[in-house]
């Protein structure tokens, strides 16, 4: 749901003073050629200035700053997009985790095994111990990256620094670029999965997710075909999929995985009222972007906003074979070999970086959170739709 455009505290200076940015950004502004890093930097600076005047920024506040920015640099044109980026940034800077990003409660283990993940997460460190562990973590990460050591050393140091890292991320204003600079190991799928295991105090969360998701693909595709009154969008998704795919098999293709997510999104993601030129890359707005490998980053990165999003990259000669990159705050974070990995990571990074769900994707991610990950949500939220097929009942909240 889009935030209502109501007036804020009226504490912002009018006109709002646009600062002199860092030298490289000012040079690019003069050339009218901004890079994604420039945009991220400008949003951070302006959001910090807004929060220096108001404790909780409104859309009206951010639009005021966006208009002042475009007035000073007319080539930037659309103040609405700048206002949206600043609004989301200000919301995340307040660091009051919503239901989507609150730390999930530990799951009870179904086996009689006495081993519990709390034995893996070490006790809180003092400052001196933490500094030493961070040096060791960087050393082990370099060894792993250079293929001179296994992942075990990195995992051990991640567990030692875990509690400090969670406090550091959750209770301070940290741009994703700063977190990644401090913990470079989070750029690999194996360590993202390990971090999510520790956050959920469970084991093999990624494997569990992939198993449940594969079962869910068959359920949602069968359900979508069985609906008596299909929307135009849903009909198009199913027509592109074809009638010959076997959703009961374990050998699901990428096409079927993406079709299932598109079907769920057709129920849960609000439609865009206006289509822009960059929407030619968009498969699911704000979540899944499809681009040829030759596409320059600046051409597609805006489509994903600053929330975690999946960029599917393919060769022009082979549109089926693809790789996946997860972007957050317009910066590439993790590369994934398969779509199911990418879906797991894009959800997990909300918890790891302590960011709220995109307002347009809140229902979709809450559905995945509660029904696939089995992380409890807000019991007071209303059910907006439910479906039942093959003995499985799912509801979105």
N, C-alpha and C positions, 0 to 999 in steps of 0.2 A: 504494500500500500504506500502510495506516494505521500510524503509528509505534507500536511496542509500549509498553504502559503499564508501564514498569519504573521502579523508584526511581532517583533521581538521586544527587547527591553528599550529600544530607541536610544541606547547608550553609545552606539557607534558614531564616530565623527562624521559629519556630512558637510562637504564631500569627504569620502574616505581617502586618506593619503596612501597612494601606492608607493612602496619603498623602492630604493635602488637595489636591484638584485645582485647576486654575485657576478663577477666579471664575465665569465663564459656565457651565462644566461643573458646578460645585457647585450653582449655581442650578437648572440643569436636573435634576440628581439630586434636589434637594429637591422639585421639581415632578413628579418621576417621568416625565419626558418628555425622553429623550435623543435628540440628533440624530446622524446618521452621523459628523459631524466630532468630536463628543464621544467616540464609541466609538473612533474611530481614535486620538485623543489619549490616551485612557485606556490602550489597548493599548500604545502607544509608551512611556508612562511606566512602566507595570508591567513591561513587557519589559526596559526599561533597569535597573530595580531588581533583577529576577531575575538579569540578567547581571552585576550588581555583586557577586553572591554566588557564582554558579556559572559556570564557563567554558563549559559546554555544557548548556543546559537540557533536561530530559527532560519527557515528558508528565506524569509524577507531580509534578514541580516546578510546572508551569503549572496543574495541577488544584488543587494546594494554594493557590495564589494566587487562582484562580477561586473556590474555596470561601470564602476569606476575604472576597473582594469581595462575593459574594452574601450572606454573613452580615451584612455592614455595610449593604448595600442590597438587601433581600429582593425588591424588585419586579423585579430583574434576572433572577431565577428560575434560568435554565439556566447553571450554571457551566461545563458541558462546552464550549459554544460559545466562551465567553471563553477557556477553556484552549486550545482549538484555535487561535484567533487569536493568542494570546500565543506558543504553541509555534512557529507558522510565522514569526512576527515574529522570535523569537529565532534560528531557523535562518537566516533571511536576514541578520540582524545580524552573524552570524559571518563572513559574506562569504567563504565558501570555495566558489567557484562549482562547482556540480556539472557533469556532462557537458552538461546541458541549457543551461547558461548560459555555458560557456566560449567564448571568442572563436573563431569558426570560422576555419579556415585559408583564405587567399586561394585562389579558384578560378583554374585556368589558363584563359586565354582561348583560345577555339577558333579565333579569326581571327588573321590575321597583323598586325593593327593593333598598332602599338607603344605606343599610348596605354594606360596602366595607372592604376588608381585611386590608387596610391601617389603619383602626381604631383598628385592633387587634395588629398590629406590633407597639410597643411602640417607643417613641422618643429615640434618642441615649442617653446612660447613661454616667455620669462622672465615673471616676475610682472607687471612693468610693461606689457609688450606684451599679456599676457592681459587685464589690466584694461581696457586701451584697446580691445581687440577685443570685449570683452563690452559695453562702452558702444556701440560701433558696431553690434553684433548687435542690441541692444535698439532702436536707432534704425531700422535696416533692417526689423526685425520690425514696428515701429509703422507704418512707411510701407507695408509690404505689407498689414498688417491693414486700414489705411485706404484701400486700393486706390490708393495714390499711387506704387507701385513694383512691379516684378516680383519673382519669387521668387529671382532670381539673386543679389541682394545678400545675402539671408539665407543662401543656400547657401554663398557664398564665405566668410562669417564663421563658419558652422558648420564648414567644413573647416579654417579657421585654428585654431579652438578645440577641434577634435575630440580630439586626443591628451590634452589637459588634462582634457577632460570625461570621457573614458573612465576615466582614473586617479581622478578625483574621485568618480565613481559606484562604481567597482569596489572601491576600497580604503578607503572610508569608509562609515559608517552614515548613509545618506541616505534619509529617507522620500520617497515619490514626490511628495508635496506640495511639498517643498523643491526637488526637481529641477525640477518644473514651474514653480515661481516663478522659478528661475534661468534656465531655458531655455523660455520661453513658446512658442517656435516649435514645440515638440514637440506642441502641441495641434492641429496641422494634418496631414492625411494626407500631403501632398506632402513635408513635412519629416521625418515618421516614415520614409517610404520612402527618403529621401535618407540619413538616419542609418543605416538598415539596410544600404544600399549600401556606405557607408564601413566599417561593422563587418565586412561580408563581403568587402570589397575586390573588389566586382563592380559591374556596372552593370545598371540596370533590373531589379532583383530582383523587384519587385512585378509587372511585366509578365510575367516568366518564370514566376513562381508562378501567376498567373492562367491562363496558357496550359496549364501542366501540370495544374492543378487541374481545369480544364474537361474535359480528356481523362480524368482520373481518375474524374470523376463518372460517366461512361458505364461505365467498367470496374467500379466498385464496385456500381452499381445492377444491371448485368447479372449480375455474380457473385452478388449477394444473391438474385436471382430464381432462379438456377440451382442453389442449394444444395438438396440432397434433403431435409434435415431442418432446417427453419427454426424458430427459437425463436418463442415467442408475441409477443415484442417486435418481432422482425424482420417477422413476418407483418403486424402492425399498421402498421408503417411503410410497407410495400409496398402494403397495402390503401388507406391514406390517399393514397398517391401515385397509384394507379390504373394501369391497364394501357395507357392510350393515350398516355403520354408517350414521345417519341422521344429516347432518350439519345444517338443518333448525330449529332444536329444541333448546330451551334454556338450556336444560340439557346436555351440552357438557361435555365429560369426559376429564380427564387429558391426555389420549392418543391422543385425537383429538387436544387439545391445543398444545401439543408438536409437533404433526405431522404438524400443521400449521406453527409453528415457523421453523421447519426443512425445510419445503417447501420454505419459504421466504429466509432462509439461503442458500438453494441450488442455488438461483439466485444471492445472494449478498455477500456471504462469500467466499473468495478465498480458493481453495483446498490446503491441505498440500501435498507437493511433496513427502515427506518421512514420513512413519508411524513409530512411536517409540513404545516401549513396554508399555508405559503408555497410549497410545491411546485406549487401550481396555476399558478405562473408559469414553472416550470422545463421546458425542452425537453430539454436535456442538462445533467445535474447539474454545477454549478460552472463551466459554460462558456457556455451559451446560455439566456438568460432572455427570456421573451416577455411584454410588458406593454402595456396600453392607455396612450395618451399622458396620460390623466387620472390615472394612478396616481401617488401621492406617492412620492418617492424612498425614504423610510424603509420603505415597504412591500415593496420588492423588493431593496434593496441588500444585505441580509444573505444572499440566496440565492447571491450571486456570490463570497462569501468575500473575501479581500483579494488574491487573485491576479488577473491579467488575465482579464476575462470580457466576453462580448458581451451587451449589453442590446438586444433588438429592440423598438422602440416603434412602435405602429400606432394608427390612428384606429379608434374603435369602429364607425364606419360603413363602413370599408374596411380589413378585416384583411389584405388582400394587400399594398397599398402600405405600406411601412414604412421607417423610418430606423434606423440602428444607432449605438450609443454604446459605447465601450470603457471599462470601469471597472477601476481598479486601486486597491487599498486603500480600496475603497468610495467612490472619487472619480472623477467623469467626466473622462476624459483626451482622447479624440479622438472626433469624429463622422465616420461613414462613410456614403456614399450607397448602397452596395451590399453584399450579404452577403460576396462574395468579398474586397472591400476589408477588411471587418471581420475576416475570418478571417486575412488576411495581417497585419493590425495586432496582433491579439490574440497571435499567435505572436511577432512581432517585439519587442513590448514586454518580453518575458522577457529578451531580449538587451540592449535599450536600457537597462532599469532594473536589469539584473543580478539577476533574481529566479529562483528555481528553479521548476520545474513543480509544479503542485498534485499532491500524492501520488496522488489519484484519477485524474488526467489524464496522468500520466507516460507511460504506454504510448501513448496517443493522440498526444501532442505529439512523442514520440520517433519515432513512425511518420511524422508530417508532416515532422519535421526531416530524417529520413534519406531518405524516398522522394519527397517533393515538393520540399523545399528542397535536397536532396542535400548536407546537412551531415553529415559522418561522426559516428557515435556511438561508444559503448563496444563494442569488438569482443568483449568477454568476456560480454556479456549474451546470454541464451538467446533463441532464436526461440520465440514463444508461439503464433503462427499465421501461415499464409501462404495466399495464393490466387493463382490464375493464370487469366487470361481475356483473350481477344483478343491473345494473344501477349505480354501484360505479366505479369510476376511481381512480386508485392509481398510483403514479409515484415515483421511487426512484431517489435520487439526489447524 
